[in-house]
């Protein structure tokens, strides 16, 4: 997570916005927004030991509210449909499933793409 924070630390403007999420003095995750078409795509990641405690939901909801008050009103997100915690988080903060797609981030031992069903969400 430290390398991701370092990479994004100098970015300014509203096309790419990166937020570090802390619990007291500890970094526990991040939330970022990237301009994609007419929306800002949100992504997030939290350290394993802080997952399942509501921290991601609280951070995402607060930052969406902040972005809306700043004038940004359209958001998108993507996650694996089998990632039930992430799907639940997105639905809890007002996103709805608008489509699906086959997604691949990894390859198998033969170099072939490993696909999964991804959900496209909008708010």
Buried (B, 14 or more C-beta within 10 A) or exposed (E): EEEEEEEBEEEEEEEEBBBBBEEEEEBBBBBBBBBBEEBBBBBBBBBEEBBEEEBBBEBBBBBBEEBEEEEBEEBBBBBBBEBEEBBEBBEEBEBEBEEEEEBEEEEEEEEEEEEBEBBBBBB
